[in-house]
Amino acid sequence: MKQKIKDGIMLYLVVPIFLTWFIWFPLGMNYLYWTDMKNEFHIQEGYWEFFGRNWYKKSFHIKVDYLREYEERQEKAAK
Protein backbone atom coordinates (compact mmCIF):
# COMPACT_ATOMS: atom_id res chain seq x y z
CA MET A 1 0.00 0.00 0.00
CA LYS A 2 2.79 2.43 0.90
CA GLN A 3 4.53 1.70 -2.41
CA LYS A 4 1.34 2.60 -4.31
CA ILE A 5 1.15 5.92 -2.45
CA LYS A 6 4.80 6.67 -3.20
CA ASP A 7 4.29 5.78 -6.86
CA GLY A 8 1.19 7.96 -7.00
CA ILE A 9 3.01 10.92 -5.49
CA MET A 10 5.87 10.47 -7.94
CA LEU A 11 3.57 10.14 -10.93
CA TYR A 12 1.06 12.89 -10.15
CA LEU A 13 3.15 15.41 -8.20
CA VAL A 14 6.89 15.15 -8.76
CA VAL A 15 6.93 14.35 -12.48
CA PRO A 16 4.61 17.22 -13.54
CA ILE A 17 6.53 19.72 -11.39
CA PHE A 18 9.79 18.52 -12.92
CA LEU A 19 8.40 18.79 -16.46
CA THR A 20 7.04 22.31 -15.95
CA TRP A 21 10.59 23.41 -15.11
CA PHE A 22 11.37 23.07 -18.84
CA ILE A 23 8.71 25.72 -19.52
CA TRP A 24 9.26 28.19 -16.67
CA PHE A 25 13.04 28.30 -16.72
CA PRO A 26 13.35 29.55 -20.33
CA LEU A 27 10.52 32.05 -19.78
CA GLY A 28 12.21 33.39 -16.67
CA MET A 29 15.62 33.62 -18.29
CA ASN A 30 14.14 35.37 -21.32
CA TYR A 31 12.47 37.87 -18.97
CA LEU A 32 15.83 38.59 -17.35
CA TYR A 33 17.44 39.08 -20.77
CA TRP A 34 14.60 41.42 -21.75
CA THR A 35 15.04 43.61 -18.67
CA ASP A 36 18.79 43.69 -19.26
CA MET A 37 18.40 44.69 -22.93
CA LYS A 38 15.73 47.23 -22.03
CA ASN A 39 18.02 48.93 -19.52
CA GLU A 40 21.21 48.70 -21.54
CA PHE A 41 20.03 49.40 -25.10
CA HIS A 42 16.80 51.32 -24.38
CA ILE A 43 14.57 49.05 -26.45
CA GLN A 44 10.90 49.93 -26.72
CA GLU A 45 9.44 46.51 -27.47
CA GLY A 46 7.41 44.67 -24.87
CA TYR A 47 8.27 41.35 -23.30
CA TRP A 48 6.16 39.19 -25.61
CA GLU A 49 7.61 40.86 -28.73
CA PHE A 50 11.08 40.25 -27.33
CA PHE A 51 10.18 36.65 -26.48
CA GLY A 52 8.78 36.09 -29.98
CA ARG A 53 11.98 37.30 -31.59
CA ASN A 54 14.44 35.60 -29.29
CA TRP A 55 12.94 32.49 -27.73
CA TYR A 56 15.29 30.16 -29.60
CA LYS A 57 18.51 32.20 -29.27
CA LYS A 58 21.30 31.96 -26.74
CA SER A 59 21.90 34.98 -24.52
CA PHE A 60 25.14 35.89 -26.30
CA HIS A 61 23.39 36.04 -29.69
CA ILE A 62 20.59 38.14 -28.25
CA LYS A 63 23.11 40.62 -26.87
CA VAL A 64 25.04 40.77 -30.17
CA ASP A 65 21.84 41.42 -32.16
CA TYR A 66 20.68 44.20 -29.88
CA LEU A 67 24.15 45.75 -29.74
CA ARG A 68 24.23 45.83 -33.55
CA GLU A 69 20.78 47.46 -33.70
CA TYR A 70 21.74 49.96 -31.00
CA GLU A 71 24.90 50.99 -32.84
CA GLU A 72 22.93 51.40 -36.09
CA ARG A 73 20.43 53.66 -34.31
CA GLN A 74 23.29 55.68 -32.85
CA GLU A 75 24.86 56.13 -36.30
CA LYS A 76 21.52 57.25 -37.79
CA ALA A 77 21.04 59.72 -34.97
CA ALA A 78 24.54 61.13 -35.47
CA LYS A 79 23.91 61.88 -39.17
Secondary structure as GFF3:
##gff-version 3
##sequence-region A 1 79
A	DSSP	alpha_helix	2	9	.	.	.	ID=ss1
A	DSSP	pi_helix	10	14	.	.	.	ID=ss2
A	DSSP	alpha_helix	15	41	.	.	.	ID=ss3
A	DSSP	alpha_helix	47	54	.	.	.	ID=ss4
A	DSSP	alpha_helix	59	78	.	.	.	ID=ss5
###
